[in-house]
Amino acid sequence: MPAKIITVANQKGGSGKTTVSMQLAGTLARRSYRVLVVDADPQATATRWAASASDEIPFPASVVGLSAANEKVHREVRKFINDYSVIIIDCPPAADSQVPQSALLVADLVLVPIIPSPLDMWAAVGIKQVIANVSEINDTLQARLLLNHCQPRTTLAQEAQEILPAFGIETAISKLCHRQVYRQAAVFGKTVHDFGRKAAAAITEINALADEVFEILGSKTPTLQHTVHTV
């Protein structure tokens, strides 16, 4: 069966695209899926993330750098479609990049990580138009806003929640909160699952996102043991 393709995109920088891509990829790999992360960002953050893992515990998903493919990244991704169960494309934040549009041409789902503040949401409006344009060609493309770096009890977050419907893209039920362990995972080439009990809340968030993604895609996913082990 051809891979399910998930594009993680937002033309606004700092929204957490690589964090979402790598944490979701690692979680799905732990569920025995063959997962490939396509690092389409010239900054190569996903590639460096995986390279930071220890030899004893490598990053559980494969990562390939395809930023040089530019507007032809969709053609390169198709070469891997029968070798993996899931392909996640981590797009660059540049507003003038042709990569997101190319990546969306082959995607089943686009996740748009967004920090829940009015300023960040206004700055991200460009990706909405890109998705709308590509949907005229890829008419099965689904899209979800994914709230990231959430601090639910703040006034700013509450204000952002009020304007979410105006963005025009359905919001995922899952969300990722502002947690230090997400940054620690990037430094050490890990997923939050590797941090055991101290990352319990983050593990719950990522597992919920993985479950929701497969529900959106209409795919069955093996049950992951949600036991949090001490380290």
Secondary structure by P-SEA (a helix, b strand, c coil): cccbbbbbbbccccccaaaaaaaaaaaaaaaccbbbbbcccccaaaaaaaaaccccccccbbbbbccccccaaaaaaaaacccccbbbbbcccccccaaaaaaaccccbbbbbbcccaaaaaaaaaaaaaaaaaaaccccbbbbbbbcccccccaaaaaaaaacccccbbbbcccccccaaaaaaaaaccccccccccaaaaaaaaaaaaaaaaaaacccccccccccccc
